[in-house]
Amino acid sequence: MRFFIFLFFISNISFSQDEFTLDQIKSYPFPNELTGSTDASKIAWAFDEEGKRNIYVAEGPSFISRRLTSYMEDTGQELSSVSISSDGNWIVYIRGGDFGSNWDEELPVNPTFNPIPPKVHIWSIPFSGGDPIMIDEGINPVISPKSNEIAYVKDGQIWVSSIDGEGDPKKLFHSRGRNGSHSWSPDGSKIVFVSYRSDRSFIGIYNNDGTNIKWMNPSFDRDSSPRWSPDGNQIVYIRQPGAAGEPDSILGARHVPWKIVKSDINTMISEELWEAPKTIRGSYPRTQGGANLHWAHKRIVFLSYHDGWQHLYSISESGGDPTLLTPGNFMCEYIKLSPDRKSLVFTANTGRDEYDIDRRHIVQVSVDKQNMKVLTNGKGLEWTPLVVGDLNHIAYISASSTRPPLPTVLNLNSNNIKLLSENRIPEDFPSDKMVIPTQIKFKSIDGVEVYATKFERDDNKKNKPAVIYIHGGPPRQMLLGWHYSSYYSNAYALNQYLANKGFVVISVNYRLGIGYGYEFHNPIDGGTKGASEYKDVKAAGIWLNSQKNIDKDRIYVYGGSYGGYLTAMALGRDSELFSGGVDIHGVHDRTLYGYLNSINYEKAPDYDLARETAWKSSPVADVDTWKSPVLIIHADDDRNVYFKQSTDLVQRLRKKDIYLETLVIVDDTHHFMMFDNQMKVNKATADFLIRLSEGDIN
């Protein structure tokens, strides 16, 4: 048996004129958390520059960017929940935590092993500049419309603090359950919030210390996403059934009901405005933002999947039939209401080009009619738009196949586009050496059409090594350019690097992913119900195997999270097709999910079959046929996939004498918050695949 801790990374390699280093391709800055003021022409965002995360701002009409904060070390402390006060004078943000995780997101992250661990704090800083002000420990900060206070969650309760840090923070009230999803009334006098209480949730209204909390239409249901009417006298919200009742079938598909309800906070009268169709497609949407509920100008706007695509609809304030705002075969996400409440801007995979299904563009539509307009056609990618407070500009983040993401401003009057902070891209960033990924399509083993992006140098070489990149999620979509997620932006850079080193890279958009309609996103036999998505990964391997310029003995796989799960499945089930791979924090035993380990007397009618199916959908069930070498990587403060998932697989592979290398990242999370740790993972992954392709690993 060959087993060792992997520590040797790529170094001292001579490069040709057309090659670049992994350090060069990973030197790009990554912007996210883009936000804007509702009343002023001001925007802000977080910039991650090789682990140095800072707040940047810009103001119209010139929109010249400048850095506000000075966090100049790579300490793994994320900046999130960035917002601007209505008057544009204050920026609020959280520093610390891991807010893309499945649990413990608000707990500190300490990948530098500081003896005094950092805390997760809310900060404010003047837009004009100055020192950041530490407000308090907490999460989910929401600025008052008066621009003077911040409401936030601490220890499951709602607290409030002055935005300038003067005075002591104050707990507004104490309520049973875990409280959050709060927002200020339009005049800043009240706060609506959700009290989550296990099987049910209630919506409450807090007025002041001298007034009791009002509970809006409490029931044996789960209420969420409260939104204020413009006059502050009513709210709308989502209602779903309580989490209880007779156990239903685990396998197969079933409708997940939901409805929109309106309540008057003065009369306490409630009425149902709209109920989703009682079909499988009419189930509550499981994409970004859920129902994306907004109270617009005399209309209630929401997202629903009931026609097979994630589309926007609106209904009258008093109810009635919904108006479809966004017809077509595409999805809507990252939806923002304009400050005047009359239009929506959002991201969609549609446009004039036939390949736009694998891109993202900015679209605008009125809240009351079908007049949507794609504002950013072309071969680029654009996402997370917002209408700036002057109503004359839209800010968003844009990228291309070779230019990394940057904040961007579109002038709605002149159609002029301005890129911000171009000078933050290093001079030796290898834009001119990157490949342009192309769209490919092939049939899966069972006939399902699958999309993928291919990275390949145009060098006419034969017998090339190939690698399939498998994304995580799984509700994700890889694109024909830089991705809007930092996790997949990193994967895009690594795929470019592998292509530059001579690999043909296929990034496969397997079923369970978004962007191709409801049935593709929700296969009846996907995941623990049969892992049908693996058929798409195998089909990608078969497609590569059929290409004349590919060495059939050098086809590899790698991926993270759900991609790690499918990587392990590929190596276990089809070692004859896949000659090795890298499994990064994958799930390996799917029977460990709580609903498959019920201690209740009453169980689902197909409980035993569901457990058996989940086991057969797990890579550990295929260890006996696993022959290919593998590198397993995991960070041990992972809050998305339990570290034990990899510990268990390692012990099983050791027992079977499978060639195995490992890399453990201590005290970092699923997202490798510390840039230095992400680079260790990238270099380990690339080096392992290169050594496989060169025959150094058998």
C-alpha positions as CSV (number, residue, x, y, z in Angstrom):
1,M,0.0,0.0,0.0
2,R,1.2,3.5,-0.9
3,F,0.0,6.2,1.4
4,F,1.5,9.5,2.5
5,I,0.6,13.0,3.5
6,F,1.0,15.2,0.4
7,L,3.1,18.3,0.9
8,F,5.1,18.8,-2.3
9,F,3.7,21.5,-4.5
10,I,4.5,22.8,-7.9
11,S,7.7,25.0,-7.9
12,N,10.7,25.9,-10.0
13,I,9.1,24.9,-13.3
14,S,10.2,26.6,-16.4
15,F,7.4,28.1,-18.5
16,S,7.1,28.8,-22.2
17,Q,6.0,32.1,-23.5
18,D,2.4,31.0,-23.7
19,E,2.3,29.5,-20.3
20,F,1.4,31.1,-16.9
21,T,1.6,30.1,-13.3
22,L,-1.1,29.2,-10.9
23,D,-0.1,32.2,-8.8
24,Q,-0.7,34.5,-11.8
25,I,-4.1,33.2,-12.7
26,K,-5.2,33.4,-9.0
27,S,-4.0,37.0,-8.6
28,Y,-7.4,38.4,-9.7
29,P,-9.5,40.5,-7.3
30,F,-13.0,39.2,-6.6
31,P,-15.9,41.6,-5.9
32,N,-19.1,40.6,-4.2
33,E,-21.7,42.0,-1.8
34,L,-22.5,44.8,-4.2
35,T,-25.0,47.2,-2.7
36,G,-26.4,50.7,-3.2
37,S,-28.2,53.5,-1.5
38,T,-31.9,53.9,-2.1
39,D,-31.7,57.8,-2.0
40,A,-28.2,58.6,-3.2
41,S,-26.0,57.8,-6.2
42,K,-23.6,55.7,-4.1
43,I,-22.6,52.0,-4.2
44,A,-20.3,49.7,-2.2
45,W,-18.9,46.2,-2.4
46,A,-16.4,43.9,-0.8
47,F,-13.2,43.2,-2.6
48,D,-11.1,40.0,-2.0
49,E,-7.5,40.6,-3.2
50,E,-5.6,37.4,-2.5
51,G,-7.2,37.1,0.9
52,K,-7.0,40.8,1.8
53,R,-10.7,41.7,2.0
54,N,-11.8,45.3,2.1
55,I,-14.8,47.6,1.5
56,Y,-14.7,49.7,-1.6
57,V,-17.1,52.5,-2.6
58,A,-18.0,54.7,-5.5
59,E,-20.2,57.7,-6.0
60,G,-22.0,59.0,-9.1
61,P,-21.8,60.6,-11.6
62,S,-18.1,59.8,-11.9
63,F,-18.1,56.5,-10.0
64,I,-14.4,56.5,-9.1
65,S,-13.7,53.7,-6.8
66,R,-11.8,54.0,-3.5
67,R,-10.9,51.7,-0.7
68,L,-12.5,52.5,2.7
69,T,-11.0,49.9,5.0
70,S,-7.4,48.7,5.6
71,Y,-7.5,44.9,6.3
72,M,-4.2,44.2,4.6
73,E,-3.5,40.7,5.8
74,D,-4.8,37.3,4.7
75,T,-6.5,36.2,7.9
76,G,-9.5,34.3,6.5
77,Q,-12.0,36.9,7.9
78,E,-14.9,37.2,5.4
79,L,-16.7,40.5,4.8
80,S,-20.5,40.0,4.3
81,S,-23.9,41.6,4.8
82,V,-22.6,44.9,3.2
83,S,-25.2,47.6,3.1
84,I,-25.5,51.4,2.7
85,S,-27.8,53.7,4.7
86,S,-30.6,55.3,2.7
87,D,-28.9,58.7,2.9
88,G,-25.7,57.1,1.6
89,N,-23.6,58.3,4.5
90,W,-22.8,55.0,6.2
91,I,-21.6,51.5,5.2
92,V,-22.4,48.6,7.5
93,Y,-20.9,45.1,7.2
94,I,-20.0,41.9,9.1
95,R,-16.4,40.8,9.5
96,G,-15.8,37.1,10.3
97,G,-17.8,33.9,10.2
98,D,-18.6,31.7,7.2
99,F,-22.0,32.8,5.8
100,G,-22.1,30.2,3.0
101,S,-22.2,27.3,5.3
102,N,-24.9,24.9,6.3
103,W,-24.5,25.2,10.1
104,D,-22.6,27.4,12.6
105,E,-22.2,30.2,10.0
106,E,-22.0,32.8,12.7
107,L,-19.2,31.2,14.6
108,P,-15.6,32.6,14.3
109,V,-13.2,31.2,11.7
110,N,-9.5,31.0,12.9
111,P,-7.3,29.5,10.2
112,T,-4.3,31.5,11.4
113,F,-4.5,29.6,14.8
114,N,-4.6,32.9,16.7
115,P,-4.5,32.0,20.5
116,I,-7.3,34.7,20.9
117,P,-9.8,33.7,18.2
118,P,-11.4,36.5,16.3
119,K,-15.1,37.3,16.9
120,V,-17.9,37.9,14.4
121,H,-18.6,41.6,14.6
122,I,-20.9,44.1,13.0
123,W,-19.0,47.2,11.8
124,S,-20.0,50.6,10.4
125,I,-17.8,53.2,8.6
126,P,-18.6,56.6,7.2
127,F,-18.9,56.6,3.4
128,S,-16.7,59.7,3.4
129,G,-13.9,57.7,5.1
130,G,-12.5,57.2,8.6
131,D,-11.9,54.4,11.1
132,P,-14.4,51.4,11.2
133,I,-16.6,51.4,14.3
134,M,-17.2,48.1,16.0
135,I,-20.9,47.9,16.8
136,D,-21.4,44.6,18.5
137,E,-21.2,40.8,18.0
138,G,-24.1,39.7,15.8
139,I,-25.4,38.9,12.4
140,N,-28.0,40.1,9.8
141,P,-27.6,43.9,10.3
142,V,-30.4,45.9,8.8
143,I,-30.2,49.7,8.7
144,S,-33.2,51.9,9.6
145,P,-34.7,54.0,6.8
146,K,-33.8,57.0,9.0
147,S,-30.1,56.0,8.5
148,N,-29.5,56.3,12.3
149,E,-29.8,52.8,13.7
150,I,-29.0,49.1,13.0
151,A,-31.2,46.2,13.9
152,Y,-29.5,42.9,14.1
153,V,-29.6,39.4,15.6
154,K,-27.6,38.4,18.6
155,D,-28.1,35.1,20.5
156,G,-31.4,34.6,18.6
157,Q,-32.9,37.9,19.7
158,I,-33.3,41.2,17.9
159,W,-31.0,44.0,19.1
160,V,-30.6,47.6,18.0
161,S,-27.6,50.0,18.0
162,S,-26.9,53.5,16.8
163,I,-25.1,53.4,13.5
164,D,-22.3,55.6,14.7
165,G,-21.6,53.4,17.7
166,E,-22.7,56.0,20.3
167,G,-24.3,54.6,23.4
168,D,-24.8,50.9,24.3
169,P,-26.5,48.3,22.1
170,K,-29.9,47.3,23.3
171,K,-32.0,44.2,23.1
172,L,-35.4,45.3,21.9
173,F,-37.4,42.5,23.4
174,H,-37.2,38.8,24.3
175,S,-39.2,36.3,22.4
176,R,-39.2,32.5,22.5
177,G,-37.7,30.8,19.5
178,R,-34.9,32.0,17.2
179,N,-35.8,35.4,15.8
180,G,-34.6,37.0,12.6
181,S,-35.7,37.9,9.0
182,H,-36.4,41.4,10.4
183,S,-37.0,44.6,8.5
184,W,-37.9,48.2,9.5
185,S,-41.2,49.7,8.5
186,P,-40.9,52.4,5.8
187,D,-41.0,55.2,8.4
188,G,-38.5,53.4,10.7
189,S,-40.9,53.2,13.6
190,K,-41.6,49.5,13.7
191,I,-39.8,46.2,13.1
192,V,-41.3,43.1,11.6
193,F,-39.6,39.8,12.3
194,V,-40.0,36.0,12.2
195,S,-39.9,33.8,15.3
196,Y,-38.7,30.4,14.2
197,R,-40.1,27.7,16.6
198,S,-39.1,24.3,15.2
199,D,-42.2,22.9,13.5
200,R,-43.9,26.4,13.1
201,S,-42.9,30.0,12.7
202,F,-44.8,33.2,13.6
203,I,-44.5,36.8,12.3
204,G,-44.3,39.5,14.9
205,I,-44.5,43.3,14.9
206,Y,-42.4,45.3,17.4
207,N,-43.5,48.9,18.0
208,N,-41.8,50.2,21.2
209,D,-41.1,49.3,24.8
210,G,-44.5,50.3,25.9
211,T,-46.4,48.2,23.3
212,N,-46.8,44.5,23.3
213,I,-45.7,42.5,20.3
214,K,-48.4,41.8,17.8
215,W,-48.5,38.3,16.3
216,M,-49.8,38.3,12.8
217,N,-52.3,35.6,12.1
218,P,-50.5,32.8,14.0
219,S,-51.3,29.3,13.0
220,F,-49.9,25.7,12.8
221,D,-47.9,26.8,9.8
222,R,-44.5,28.2,8.9
223,D,-44.6,31.9,8.0
224,S,-41.6,33.7,6.5
225,S,-40.3,36.5,4.2
226,P,-42.5,39.4,5.6
227,R,-42.6,42.5,3.4
228,W,-44.0,45.9,4.3
229,S,-46.5,47.8,2.2
230,P,-45.3,51.3,1.2
231,D,-47.6,53.0,3.8
232,G,-46.4,50.6,6.5
233,N,-49.9,49.5,7.5
234,Q,-49.8,46.0,6.0
235,I,-47.4,43.1,5.3
236,V,-47.3,40.2,2.9
237,Y,-45.5,37.0,3.7
238,I,-45.1,33.3,2.6
239,R,-47.1,30.6,4.4
240,Q,-46.1,26.9,4.2
241,P,-47.6,24.0,6.2
242,G,-46.0,23.2,9.6
243,A,-43.2,20.6,9.7
244,A,-45.2,17.7,11.1
245,G,-47.9,15.2,10.2
246,E,-48.0,11.7,9.0
247,P,-44.6,10.6,7.4
248,D,-44.8,10.9,3.6
249,S,-42.9,8.8,1.0
250,I,-39.2,9.6,0.8
251,L,-38.6,8.4,-2.7
252,G,-40.4,9.9,-5.6
253,A,-41.6,13.5,-6.0
254,R,-44.3,15.4,-4.1
255,H,-45.8,18.9,-4.1
256,V,-44.4,21.3,-1.5
257,P,-47.3,23.8,-1.0
258,W,-47.0,27.5,-0.4
259,K,-49.2,30.6,-0.6
260,I,-48.9,34.4,-0.2
261,V,-50.9,36.0,2.7
262,K,-51.5,39.6,3.5
263,S,-52.2,41.0,7.0
264,D,-53.3,44.4,8.2
265,I,-51.3,45.3,11.3
266,N,-54.0,47.6,12.6
267,T,-57.2,45.6,12.1
268,M,-55.3,42.2,12.4
269,I,-57.4,41.0,9.4
270,S,-55.6,38.6,7.1
271,E,-56.4,37.3,3.6
272,E,-54.9,34.8,1.2
273,L,-53.7,36.6,-2.0
274,W,-52.4,33.7,-4.1
275,E,-51.8,30.0,-3.7
276,A,-49.2,28.1,-5.9
277,P,-50.6,25.5,-8.2
278,K,-50.8,22.1,-6.6
279,T,-48.4,20.5,-9.0
280,I,-44.9,19.3,-8.7
281,R,-43.6,22.3,-10.6
282,G,-45.7,24.5,-8.3
283,S,-43.7,23.5,-5.3
284,Y,-41.9,26.2,-3.3
285,P,-38.9,27.3,-5.4
286,R,-35.5,26.1,-4.2
287,T,-33.3,28.6,-6.0
288,Q,-31.6,31.8,-5.0
289,G,-33.9,34.0,-2.8
290,G,-36.7,31.4,-2.7
291,A,-40.0,33.2,-3.6
292,N,-38.2,36.5,-3.9
293,L,-41.2,38.3,-2.5
294,H,-41.5,42.1,-3.0
295,W,-44.2,44.7,-2.3
296,A,-43.8,46.9,-5.4
297,H,-45.8,49.9,-6.7
298,K,-49.4,48.6,-6.2
299,R,-48.3,45.1,-7.0
300,I,-46.9,42.0,-5.1
301,V,-44.1,40.5,-7.0
302,F,-42.8,36.9,-6.6
303,L,-40.9,34.1,-8.3
304,S,-42.4,30.7,-9.1
305,Y,-41.3,27.6,-10.9
306,H,-44.8,26.4,-11.9
307,D,-44.4,26.8,-15.7
308,G,-41.1,24.9,-15.6
309,W,-38.8,27.9,-15.3
310,Q,-37.9,30.3,-12.5
311,H,-40.1,33.2,-13.6
312,L,-41.3,36.5,-12.1
313,Y,-45.0,37.1,-11.5
314,S,-47.0,39.9,-10.0
315,I,-50.5,40.3,-8.6
316,S,-52.6,43.2,-7.4
317,E,-52.3,44.3,-3.8
318,S,-55.8,43.0,-3.4
319,G,-55.0,39.6,-5.0
320,G,-56.3,38.2,-8.3
321,D,-54.7,36.3,-11.2
322,P,-50.9,36.6,-11.5
323,T,-49.3,38.3,-14.5
324,L,-46.3,36.5,-15.9
325,L,-43.6,39.2,-16.3
326,T,-40.8,37.1,-17.8
327,P,-41.9,34.6,-20.4
328,G,-39.3,32.4,-22.0
329,N,-37.0,29.4,-21.4
330,F,-34.6,30.9,-18.9
331,M,-34.2,31.4,-15.1
332,C,-34.4,34.6,-13.0
333,E,-32.1,35.1,-10.0
334,Y,-30.6,37.9,-7.9
335,I,-33.8,40.0,-8.1
336,K,-33.8,43.6,-6.9
337,L,-36.7,46.1,-6.7
338,S,-35.9,49.6,-7.9
339,P,-36.0,52.4,-5.3
340,D,-39.2,53.7,-6.8
341,R,-40.7,50.2,-6.7
342,K,-41.8,50.4,-10.3
343,S,-39.3,48.0,-11.9
344,L,-37.2,45.0,-11.2
345,V,-33.6,44.2,-12.3
346,F,-32.3,40.7,-12.2
347,T,-29.8,38.2,-13.6
348,A,-31.0,35.7,-16.3
349,N,-29.4,33.2,-18.7
350,T,-31.0,34.6,-21.8
351,G,-30.1,37.1,-24.6
352,R,-29.7,37.3,-28.3
353,D,-27.0,34.6,-28.5
354,E,-27.8,30.9,-28.7
355,Y,-25.1,30.2,-26.1
356,D,-26.6,32.6,-23.5
357,I,-28.2,29.7,-21.7
358,D,-24.7,29.2,-20.3
359,R,-24.1,32.9,-19.4
360,R,-25.7,35.6,-17.2
361,H,-27.1,39.0,-18.4
362,I,-28.9,41.9,-16.7
363,V,-32.6,42.2,-17.4
364,Q,-35.1,44.9,-16.4
365,V,-38.9,44.6,-16.3
366,S,-41.8,46.7,-15.0
367,V,-43.7,45.3,-12.0
368,D,-47.0,45.3,-13.8
369,K,-46.4,44.2,-17.5
370,Q,-44.4,42.1,-19.9
371,N,-41.9,44.6,-21.1
372,M,-38.6,42.9,-20.1
373,K,-35.4,44.1,-21.8
374,V,-32.0,42.5,-21.7
375,L,-29.7,45.4,-21.0
376,T,-26.3,43.6,-21.4
377,N,-26.3,41.4,-24.5
378,G,-23.1,40.0,-25.7
379,K,-20.5,37.4,-24.9
380,G,-19.8,38.7,-21.5
381,L,-21.4,37.8,-18.2
382,E,-23.1,40.1,-15.7
383,W,-24.8,39.6,-12.4
384,T,-26.2,41.0,-9.1
385,P,-27.7,44.2,-10.5
386,L,-29.2,47.1,-8.6
387,V,-30.8,50.4,-9.6
388,V,-28.8,53.2,-8.0
389,G,-30.6,55.8,-5.9
390,D,-30.6,58.4,-8.7
391,L,-32.6,56.0,-10.9
392,N,-30.3,56.8,-13.8
393,H,-27.7,54.0,-13.3
394,I,-27.6,50.3,-12.8
395,A,-24.7,48.8,-10.9
396,Y,-23.7,45.2,-11.3
397,I,-20.6,42.9,-11.6
398,S,-19.4,41.9,-15.0
399,A,-16.7,39.6,-16.4
400,S,-15.8,37.8,-19.6
401,S,-14.1,34.6,-20.5
402,T,-10.7,36.2,-20.0
403,R,-11.3,39.3,-17.9
404,P,-12.1,38.6,-14.2
405,P,-15.1,40.1,-12.4
406,L,-15.3,43.9,-11.8
407,P,-17.9,46.3,-10.5
408,T,-19.6,48.0,-13.4
409,V,-22.1,50.9,-13.9
410,L,-24.5,51.3,-16.8
411,N,-25.9,54.7,-17.5
412,L,-29.5,54.2,-18.5
413,N,-29.7,57.5,-20.4
414,S,-26.6,57.2,-22.5
415,N,-26.1,53.4,-22.4
416,N,-22.4,54.0,-21.5
417,I,-20.8,51.3,-19.5
418,K,-18.0,52.0,-17.0
419,L,-15.8,49.4,-15.4
420,L,-14.6,50.2,-11.9
421,S,-11.3,49.3,-10.3
422,E,-9.6,48.0,-13.5
423,N,-6.3,49.0,-11.9
424,R,-6.8,46.3,-9.3
425,I,-6.1,43.6,-11.9
426,P,-2.3,42.8,-11.7
427,E,-0.2,43.7,-14.7
428,D,1.0,40.1,-15.2
429,F,-2.5,38.6,-15.0
430,P,-2.6,36.3,-18.0
431,S,-5.7,37.4,-19.8
432,D,-4.1,37.1,-23.2
433,K,-3.0,33.5,-22.5
434,M,-6.3,32.1,-21.4
435,V,-8.5,29.9,-23.5
436,I,-12.1,30.8,-24.6
437,P,-14.3,28.0,-23.2
438,T,-16.8,26.6,-25.7
439,Q,-20.2,25.0,-25.1
440,I,-20.6,21.3,-25.9
441,K,-23.7,19.1,-25.6
442,F,-24.1,15.4,-25.4
443,K,-26.6,12.8,-24.5
444,S,-26.4,11.2,-21.1
445,I,-26.6,7.4,-20.7
446,D,-30.4,7.6,-20.4
447,G,-30.9,10.1,-23.2
448,V,-31.0,13.3,-21.2
449,E,-29.3,16.3,-22.9
450,V,-26.4,17.6,-20.9
451,Y,-24.5,20.9,-21.3
452,A,-20.8,21.3,-20.5
453,T,-18.1,23.9,-21.1
454,K,-14.8,22.8,-22.7
455,F,-11.4,24.3,-22.0
456,E,-8.7,23.4,-24.6
457,R,-5.7,25.0,-26.1
458,D,-5.7,25.2,-29.9
459,D,-2.4,23.5,-30.4
460,N,-3.4,20.5,-32.7
461,K,-1.7,18.1,-30.3
462,K,-2.8,14.5,-30.0
463,N,-3.1,12.1,-27.1
464,K,-4.0,14.8,-24.6
465,P,-4.8,14.1,-21.0
466,A,-8.3,15.2,-20.0
467,V,-10.1,16.0,-16.8
468,I,-13.7,16.4,-15.9
469,Y,-14.5,19.2,-13.4
470,I,-17.6,18.4,-11.3
471,H,-19.2,21.4,-9.5
472,G,-20.7,21.3,-6.1
473,G,-24.1,22.4,-4.8
474,P,-25.7,20.7,-6.6
475,P,-28.0,23.6,-7.7
476,R,-25.3,25.4,-9.6
477,Q,-24.5,26.1,-13.2
478,M,-21.0,26.5,-14.6
479,L,-20.7,29.2,-17.3
480,L,-18.8,30.3,-20.4
481,G,-16.7,32.7,-18.4
482,W,-15.8,33.8,-14.9
483,H,-18.4,32.7,-12.3
484,Y,-20.3,34.9,-9.9
485,S,-19.5,32.7,-6.9
486,S,-16.0,33.0,-5.4
487,Y,-15.8,29.2,-5.0
488,Y,-16.5,28.6,-8.7
489,S,-14.5,31.6,-9.8
490,N,-11.6,29.7,-8.2
491,A,-12.5,26.6,-10.1
492,Y,-12.7,28.5,-13.3
493,A,-9.1,29.8,-12.7
494,L,-7.9,26.3,-12.0
495,N,-9.6,24.9,-15.1
496,Q,-7.9,27.6,-17.1
497,Y,-4.6,26.6,-15.6
498,L,-5.1,22.9,-16.3
499,A,-6.0,23.8,-19.9
500,N,-2.8,25.9,-20.1
501,K,-0.8,22.8,-18.9
502,G,-2.2,20.8,-21.8
503,F,-5.3,19.1,-20.4
504,V,-8.7,19.1,-22.1
505,V,-11.0,20.2,-19.3
506,I,-14.7,19.5,-19.4
507,S,-16.9,21.3,-16.8
508,V,-20.1,19.3,-16.8
509,N,-23.5,20.7,-15.9
510,Y,-25.1,17.6,-14.6
511,R,-28.8,17.2,-13.7
512,L,-29.7,18.6,-10.2
513,G,-28.1,21.8,-11.5
514,I,-30.0,25.0,-12.3
515,G,-30.4,26.9,-15.6
516,Y,-32.1,24.2,-17.7
517,G,-35.6,24.0,-16.4
518,Y,-37.5,22.3,-13.5
519,E,-37.2,18.7,-14.5
520,F,-33.4,18.9,-15.0
521,H,-33.1,20.6,-11.7
522,N,-35.4,18.2,-9.9
523,P,-34.9,14.6,-11.3
524,I,-37.1,12.2,-9.5
525,D,-34.2,9.7,-9.0
526,G,-31.4,12.2,-8.2
527,G,-29.3,12.4,-5.1
528,T,-30.1,9.9,-2.3
529,K,-33.0,8.7,-4.5
530,G,-30.7,7.0,-7.0
531,A,-27.9,9.4,-8.0
532,S,-29.1,9.6,-11.6
533,E,-26.9,12.7,-12.0
534,Y,-23.9,10.4,-12.0
535,K,-25.0,9.2,-15.4
536,D,-24.2,12.7,-16.8
537,V,-20.7,12.5,-15.3
538,K,-20.1,9.1,-16.8
539,A,-21.5,10.3,-20.1
540,A,-18.9,13.1,-20.1
541,G,-16.2,10.5,-19.6
542,I,-17.5,8.5,-22.5
543,W,-17.7,11.6,-24.7
544,L,-14.0,12.3,-23.9
545,N,-13.2,8.7,-24.6
546,S,-14.6,9.0,-28.1
547,Q,-12.6,12.1,-29.0
548,K,-9.7,11.3,-31.3
549,N,-7.2,13.7,-29.7
550,I,-7.8,12.4,-26.1
551,D,-5.6,9.7,-24.5
552,K,-8.2,7.2,-23.3
553,D,-5.9,6.0,-20.5
554,R,-5.5,9.6,-19.1
555,I,-9.1,10.7,-18.3
556,Y,-9.4,12.1,-14.8
557,V,-12.0,13.7,-12.5
558,Y,-12.0,16.3,-9.8
559,G,-14.5,18.3,-7.8
560,G,-15.5,19.8,-4.5
561,S,-18.4,19.2,-2.1
562,Y,-21.1,17.6,-4.2
563,G,-18.5,17.4,-6.9
564,G,-16.3,15.5,-4.5
565,Y,-19.1,13.1,-3.9
566,L,-19.5,12.5,-7.7
567,T,-15.7,12.3,-8.1
568,A,-15.6,9.5,-5.5
569,M,-18.5,7.8,-7.2
570,A,-16.7,7.9,-10.6
571,L,-13.5,6.4,-9.2
572,G,-15.5,3.7,-7.3
573,R,-17.9,2.7,-10.1
574,D,-15.8,3.3,-13.2
575,S,-12.1,3.0,-12.5
576,E,-11.7,1.6,-16.0
577,L,-12.9,4.9,-17.5
578,F,-11.5,7.3,-14.9
579,S,-7.8,6.8,-14.2
580,G,-7.6,8.9,-11.1
581,G,-8.9,12.1,-9.5
582,V,-9.1,14.6,-6.7
583,D,-11.9,14.4,-4.1
584,I,-12.3,17.7,-2.2
585,H,-14.5,17.6,0.9
586,G,-17.0,15.2,-0.7
587,V,-19.9,13.4,0.8
588,H,-19.3,9.6,0.8
589,D,-22.0,7.9,2.9
590,R,-25.5,9.3,2.2
591,T,-27.3,7.2,4.8
592,L,-26.1,9.6,7.5
593,Y,-28.8,12.1,6.7
594,G,-31.1,12.6,9.7
595,Y,-34.4,11.7,8.0
596,L,-32.9,8.3,7.1
597,N,-32.0,7.6,10.7
598,S,-35.5,8.1,12.3
599,I,-36.0,7.0,15.9
600,N,-39.7,7.5,15.7
601,Y,-42.1,4.6,15.9
602,E,-43.9,5.8,12.8
603,K,-41.8,5.8,9.7
604,A,-42.3,6.6,6.0
605,P,-43.9,3.8,4.0
606,D,-40.8,3.4,1.9
607,Y,-38.3,4.0,4.7
608,D,-36.3,0.8,4.3
609,L,-36.2,1.1,0.5
610,A,-35.1,4.7,0.9
611,R,-32.2,3.8,3.2
612,E,-31.1,1.0,0.8
613,T,-31.3,3.4,-2.2
614,A,-29.3,6.0,-0.3
615,W,-26.6,3.4,0.5
616,K,-26.4,2.4,-3.2
617,S,-26.2,6.1,-4.0
618,S,-23.1,6.4,-1.8
619,P,-19.4,6.1,-3.0
620,V,-18.6,3.9,0.0
621,A,-20.9,1.3,-1.5
622,D,-18.5,1.0,-4.4
623,V,-15.1,0.8,-2.6
624,D,-14.7,-2.9,-3.6
625,T,-14.5,-1.9,-7.3
626,W,-12.4,1.2,-6.7
627,K,-8.9,0.9,-8.3
628,S,-7.9,4.4,-9.4
629,P,-5.5,6.7,-7.5
630,V,-7.1,9.5,-5.5
631,L,-6.1,12.6,-3.6
632,I,-8.5,13.4,-0.8
633,I,-8.6,17.0,0.6
634,H,-10.7,18.3,3.5
635,A,-10.6,21.2,5.9
636,D,-11.4,20.2,9.5
637,D,-13.7,23.1,10.4
638,D,-15.9,22.3,7.4
639,R,-19.5,23.5,8.1
640,N,-21.0,22.1,5.0
641,V,-19.8,18.5,4.8
642,Y,-18.8,16.7,8.0
643,F,-15.0,16.0,8.1
644,K,-15.9,12.4,9.2
645,Q,-17.1,11.8,5.6
646,S,-13.5,11.9,4.4
647,T,-12.1,10.2,7.5
648,D,-14.4,7.2,6.9
649,L,-13.5,7.0,3.2
650,V,-9.7,7.2,3.9
651,Q,-9.9,4.2,6.3
652,R,-11.9,2.2,3.8
653,L,-9.4,2.9,0.9
654,R,-6.4,2.2,3.2
655,K,-7.9,-1.2,3.9
656,K,-8.3,-1.9,0.2
657,D,-4.7,-0.8,-0.6
658,I,-5.8,1.9,-3.0
659,Y,-3.2,4.5,-4.0
660,L,-4.1,7.4,-1.7
661,E,-2.7,10.8,-1.0
662,T,-4.3,13.3,1.5
663,L,-4.2,16.9,2.4
664,V,-5.8,18.2,5.6
665,I,-6.3,21.9,6.1
666,V,-6.5,22.6,9.9
667,D,-9.1,25.1,11.3
668,D,-10.3,26.3,7.9
669,T,-13.8,25.8,6.5
670,H,-15.5,24.4,3.4
671,H,-14.7,27.6,1.5
672,F,-11.0,27.8,2.4
673,M,-11.4,31.3,3.8
674,M,-7.7,31.9,4.0
675,F,-6.2,32.5,0.5
676,D,-3.0,30.7,1.3
677,N,-5.0,27.6,2.1
678,Q,-7.0,27.9,-1.1
679,M,-3.7,28.0,-3.0
680,K,-2.4,24.9,-1.1
681,V,-5.5,23.1,-2.3
682,N,-5.2,24.4,-5.9
683,K,-1.6,23.5,-6.2
684,A,-2.1,20.1,-4.6
685,T,-4.9,19.4,-7.0
686,A,-3.0,20.5,-10.1
687,D,0.2,18.7,-9.1
688,F,-1.6,15.4,-8.5
689,L,-3.4,15.6,-11.9
690,I,-0.1,16.5,-13.6
691,R,1.8,13.7,-12.0
692,L,-1.0,11.3,-12.9
693,S,-0.8,12.4,-16.6
694,E,3.0,12.1,-16.6
695,G,2.9,8.6,-15.3
696,D,4.4,9.4,-11.9
697,I,1.4,7.8,-10.2
698,N,0.1,4.4,-11.3
